[in-house]
Amino acid sequence: MSGLESPKASPLTSESPFLANDAELIQSLYQALDNDTGFHDYLSLLVESVNGCAAQLVFVRKSPLRIEHIWYAGLSDEFIGWYLDNNMIASDAVTNHAIGQPPGTFQSALPLIEDGSPGDDYERWESDQSMLDSAWLVVEASDTHITLQTVQRTVAQGPYRPEELAAMDRLVPFIRQAVSLANNLHQPPSSVQALSAVIDLVPDAGFVLDNPGAVMVSNERGRRLLKQEQVISLRQRRFEFDDKKIQSAFFRISSRVVQADVQGHDYAPETLIVSRPGASSLLMTLQPLKRNELVTGAVLVTVTDSAWRVFPDAVMIQDYFSLSRSEAQLCEDLVTGMSLKDIAARRHKSEATLRSYLKQVFLKTGQSRQGQLISTILSALMR
């Protein structure tokens, strides 16, 4: 699986001096403050301007080390999913070094990689993608978080030279100011009030997330749920889960929903099942809050206690979606929150066999993700 898209950059020549378009880059930074896609356009332009292959602007929690929001260019959604699923940030030499640094200037990643091995999985990824170097910058830093800017290069593109990093430093004050402004911008009071009125009509616990994934508004049922629950909470206006796998899955889903909305694409709701020790599971459904004059790139999150509903069984699922018995049993287990590993043990089948069933279920139901499949089944058959 290739994580990198075909680089748009072309080799620099004497006719195209390094970072000759810094004025255009600075303009794109400030345009990001009023842009549906956030900093994506700036990152795409930066990749091209510095002869790179990919770029990221990442909001990182220091402990536990975790990405809480990311804008990126030159990377596929599949790669981002793989990176999160395998917790690659734990092996990322740049991130692990950067979280202990104050805001500074652009630096090369080569000294960090030479000082210590980042781990077999990470090295395999770098080899597969022909990665060589990364220019990195700590944009902002606090006791709990950093904002990190990185721009990667392949072996063919070569390492960053000191004079190139010095040229990139001309952007640093503007990057820092634009990111600070983005962090401090708030929705107009009228928008928040209007969204509050909308969310109050939701029959379940409801929340609206903004583009960077922070909770903008919630209804009374949502606020009550957070006071009662142990497995889910809000920390600095962001959802916090006890289960790291749920945390990663929530981030992936919310990022996909936001991206689909800002690009104007249709996106089916996804349901995440949050298990609770000694209690029924919570059903957390995420879907785009259709773009309008109030907000763009927002996510509507609803949470339902599964104890209040009756789950569909395999017979109901089989009849409704025209599945085989084995495929329907797999779906029955998925909608109750079981992983493929757990289902394999329960049904005495290999995970490879279950994946082949799941592929057929996707074809028959027109879905492409487990969260969307679960949401589709529950919407159609849960009572």
Secondary structure as UniProt FT lines:
FT   TURN            14..15
FT   TURN            18..21
FT   HELIX           22..31
FT   HELIX           32..34
FT   TURN            36..39
FT   HELIX           40..49
FT   TURN            50..51
FT   STRAND          54..61
FT   TURN            62..65
FT   STRAND          66..73
FT   HELIX           77..85
FT   TURN            86..87
FT   HELIX           88..91
FT   HELIX           93..98
FT   TURN            99..100
FT   STRAND          107..108
FT   HELIX           110..115
FT   HELIX           120..128
FT   TURN            129..130
FT   STRAND          131..141
FT   STRAND          145..154
FT   TURN            155..157
FT   HELIX           162..168
FT   HELIX           169..171
FT   HELIX           172..184
FT   HELIX           189..199
FT   TURN            200..201
FT   STRAND          205..209
FT   TURN            211..212
FT   STRAND          215..218
FT   HELIX           220..228
FT   STRAND          232..235
FT   TURN            236..237
FT   STRAND          238..241
FT   HELIX           244..262
FT   TURN            263..264
FT   STRAND          270..276
FT   TURN            277..278
FT   STRAND          279..288
FT   STRAND          299..305
FT   HELIX           306..308
FT   HELIX           314..321
FT   HELIX           325..334
FT   TURN            335..337
FT   HELIX           340..347
FT   HELIX           351..365
FT   HELIX           370..381
//
